[in-house]
Structure formats: structure tokens, C-alpha cells
Amino acid sequence: MFAGRTARLVVSNDGEELLELTVGPWADIHRIPPKETCVVVTHSPAGDDTWSGTLYGDEPFEVEHRPDSVTVWANGHCFHLSDRQGNAIYANEYGGGCPAQASDTRG
């Protein structure tokens, strides 16, 4: 069972066009269709009270918004994407590098 911390950030596309979601620092790109929602999930290492890559220990995400895209900096040691119900999005692409994904049944 995964012993680290988990953080989730909901990203919704309320527009009429595809919204490009980039997850950093990996630079992985996902396109969110209009009126759809995606959840970015990241994990901190077991026993670590901070999130790597951030100036503050209690901020697992940073978000940069532009007119047709959003960049989410996931400050954990891995990430994966899910829908609101916890179903993995592109599990075959993102799941291999996330040791917590197998035990995190909510996404």
C-alpha cells in the first residue's frame, strides 16, 4: 500500500474548443474536450511532508493559464490523470512511472 500523500487538482474545460493541458515538469500534453473535466493526481514520497519542486512545502500544484491552454506543475514525484469518477485516462502511458497508481483506486 502507498504510504505517501496524494493531491488532486480538477481541471475543467468550460469553453467551446479543445483545452490543452500540459503537466510539468514532464511536459506531457493532454487535450480536454469542451465541457469535459480531467483530474491531475500527484503523490509525494512516503514519509515526506513536502512537495518537491515548490517553494512552499504545502503546495502540491502551481497553475499557469493562457487563453487556449493551462499548465499544471505537479510538484510530487509522479502524476497520472483521471476523470471525476476516478477512472484512469491514458493509464498505459502515465501509469508506468507512478508507483502509487496501483494502490490508489480513486485515480
N, C-alpha and C positions, 0 to 999 in steps of 0.2 A: 504494500500500500504506500502511496506517495505521502511523504511527511512534510513537504514544503507548503508554502502559501500559494493560493490561486487567486487571480484577479480577472474580472470580466469587464469588457467595455462594449456597450451596444452601439453600433453604427447603423443608422437608417438613411435610406435614400428617399426623400420626400419629393424629389424632382421628377421630371418627365424624361430624362436621359440617363444613360448609364453613369454611375458614380465610380470613379477609380479609387480603390482603397489600396494604399501602399503600406506595408508593415515593415518598419525599420527596427533594427539596423540591417535586416536581411534583404530589404528591397524587393520583397515578394509582392506581386500585384494581383489583386482580385477585383473584379468588376461587379458592383452591386446593381442589379436591375431596378428600374423605377418601382417605388412602393414596396421594396424588399428591405430586409434587415439582416445584418450579419453581426456576430459576436466575436470579438477578438479575445482570446483566452491566453494568459501568460502565467508562468509559475516561477516562484523564487526557489532557490536551493533549500533543501531540508535544513532546519535549524538556523537559517539566516533570517534576521529580522529586517533586512534591507532589500531594495530592488537595485540590481546593478544597472549602471548607465544613467542614473538620475542624480541630481544634486541633493535631493532630499530622500531619506530612507522610507518615506511613506507614500511615494508617488509611483505606482506601477506603470502609468502611461503618460505620454505627452501627445498632444494632438495639434496638427497643423492643417488648416482648412484653406482651400482655394476654390474658385468658382465651380470647377468640374472634378475636383479630386480632394481627397483627405489622406494625410499621412498620420499613422498611429505608430508612435515609438513605444514598443512593448519592452519594458525595462526588466523583464525576467530573463531567464536563461534559455527560454524556448517560447514558442507560441503555436497555436492552432486556431482554426476558425470553426464556428458552429452557427446553426440557426438558433432562434429563440427557444426552440424545444430541446436543444442540446444535441441535435444530430450533426455529426461532423461534416464539414464542407471540404472537399478535396482531401479526405483523410489519407489517401495513398500518397499525396505529395507532402503534406505537413506532418503526418503522424510519426514518420521515421525518426525525426530529431527531437521528439518530445517524450521524455521518459515518464512523464506523469499522465499522458493521454490515456493509456490503457486502464488506469485506475480511476480516472475522472469520468464518471458515467454521464455527467451533465454537459460534456463538451470540452 
